[in-house]
């Protein structure tokens, strides 16, 4: 399946017209490529995917309602719906809603944590409170999620006000890509931060999908 990152940002990914799986993954658009890669790699023919717009991360108060609406829309078509979101700034409200709806979701505060591995991230994050994180998707959509929403396209002089207390940018790479490495370096340069690249792969996302229904 071909997916466009701009489309995933703005409109997400609809569920397939022809239902082939018993399980629907209801995901953030920022995770579509990774989930499709895992489905293909593991031959998970029992899974379908639909994604909400990735830009909901700019408005976390809207995530819970959007997830609830999507679960209601698709519940009759699938045996299981799995929510591929972490808490994502909802302050525990998404977890509470998933419990209420009777659906599972990925554990963790955000995708940076589950890509790193929640257990590892919990140990290292206190020492990296001044780190700014990017994933593959956010490297590709840096302008849409960082530069423009913060107004830096119009007022670049605000950069040091926003990022003056950060000490580095951590790029969590899900795939090996010289092109993305170069883009990550360009993002770090725009923010005036040194870059630390870590290859995380898919982290706990892979484990969560493997264990659906387990």
C-alpha positions, 0 to 999 in steps of 0.5 A, a space after each residue: 500500500 502506498 501512503 503519502 505523508 502529507 495525506 497521513 498528516 491531514 486526513 489519515 488513512 481510511 479502513 479498506 472497503 474490502 475487510 480482510 482481517 479480523 483485527 482492525 488497527 486504529 492508529 495515529 497517521 504518524 505510525 502508518 508506515 511502521 505498522 504496514 511494514 510490520 504487517 508485511 514483514 510478519 505476514 499478518 493477514 488477519 489485520 486491517 489498518 485505518 489511521 486518524 490524522 497525524 495532526 491530531 497530535 497538535 490538538 491532543 484534546 481531540 484525540 479521545 473523541 476521534 478514537 471513540 468515534 472511529 471505534 463506534 464506526 468500525 466495531 461491527 466489522 471486526 472481532 477486535 479493534 486495537 488502538 495504536 496510540 500511546 497516551 499522547 498528551 491526553 493525561 490518561 483520558 485515552 486509556 480510560 476511554 479505551 477501558 470504557 470501550 473495551 479495546 486495548 491500546 499501546 502502553 506508554 506516554 508517547 511514541 518516543 517511549 515505545 519506539 525506544 522501548 518503554 522500560 528503557 525510556 523510563 530509565 533514560 528520560 530523566 537524564 534527557 529532559 533537555 532532549 528534543 525527539 524526532 521519529 522518522 515521520 516527524 523528520 519528514 514532517 518537521 515543518 508541519 509539526 514543529 517549524 510552522 506550528 511554532 511560528 518559526 517560519 514567520 518569526 525564526 528569531 523565536 527559535 532560541 526562546 523556544 529551544 534555548 534550554 534544549 541540549 540536543 536533538 535525538 533522532 529515533 530512526 525506525 529504518 536505515 536511510 541516508 536520506 532521512 539521516 540527512 534530513 534529521 541533521 538539517 532539522 537539528 541545524 535549523 534548531 541549532 542543536 547537536 544531533 544524536 541518532 539512535 536506531 530504535 527500529 519499531 520497539 514496543 510497537 512490534 511487541 504490542 501488535 504481536 500480542 493483540 488479544 493475548 
